[in-house]
Amino acid sequence: MRLIINGKEQVIDSGNMTIQEILKICDVKSPDLVSVQLNRKFIKREDYTTTVAGENDEIDFLYFMGGGGLIE
C-alpha cells in the first residue's frame, strides 16, 4: 500500500490498515502524545483503532508543544 506520511511517500507491504497499526509500523515515539490527520482531517484518538487508511492516503503525525518564554 502506498501512503504519504508526513509528506514522504512510503510503501507498506499490507492492505488497508488502521491508524493504530500505522503508528506501530512507523515506530512513532510517544503515540499517546501525537495527533493524526488523515487526508487533512484530524482523527479522534479513540478512533485510531477503527479508522482505516487506504491506498494513496495522506497521513500527518503532529506533536503539539508548549513552552516558550522571554529571553533577556
C-alpha positions in Angstrom: 0.0 0.0 0.0 1.3 3.5 -0.9 0.9 6.2 1.7 2.1 9.8 2.0 3.3 10.1 5.6 4.5 13.5 6.8 5.0 14.5 3.2 7.1 11.5 2.2 5.9 8.5 0.1 6.1 5.2 1.9 5.2 1.8 0.7 3.9 -0.6 3.3 3.5 -4.3 2.4 0.0 -4.6 3.6 -3.6 -3.8 2.6 -5.7 -1.2 4.3 -4.6 -0.6 7.9 -5.9 1.2 10.9 -4.2 4.4 12.2 -3.1 2.4 15.3 -1.4 -0.2 13.1 0.3 2.6 11.1 1.6 4.3 14.3 3.2 1.0 15.3 4.7 0.2 11.9 6.1 3.7 11.6 7.6 3.4 15.2 6.0 6.7 16.2 7.5 7.8 19.5 5.1 8.7 22.3 1.9 7.8 20.3 -0.2 8.9 23.2 1.0 12.5 22.5 0.6 12.5 18.8 -2.3 13.9 16.8 -3.1 12.4 13.5 -4.5 13.9 10.3 -5.8 11.6 7.6 -6.3 13.4 4.4 -6.2 16.8 6.2 -8.8 15.8 8.8 -8.0 15.3 12.4 -8.8 11.8 13.7 -10.1 11.4 17.3 -7.7 9.4 19.4 -10.4 7.0 20.4 -10.9 6.3 16.6 -7.3 5.2 15.9 -8.2 1.6 16.2 -11.2 1.8 13.8 -10.2 4.4 11.3 -8.7 2.7 8.2 -6.2 4.3 5.8 -6.2 3.2 2.2 -4.1 3.5 -0.9 -2.6 7.0 -1.6 -4.0 8.4 1.6 -2.1 11.3 3.3 -1.2 10.9 7.0 0.4 13.5 9.1 1.7 12.9 12.7 1.7 16.1 14.7 3.1 16.9 18.1 1.9 20.0 19.8 4.5 21.6 22.0 4.0 24.2 24.6 6.6 26.4 26.1 8.4 29.5 25.2 9.4 32.4 27.3 11.2 35.6 27.3 14.9 35.7 26.6 16.6 38.6 28.3 
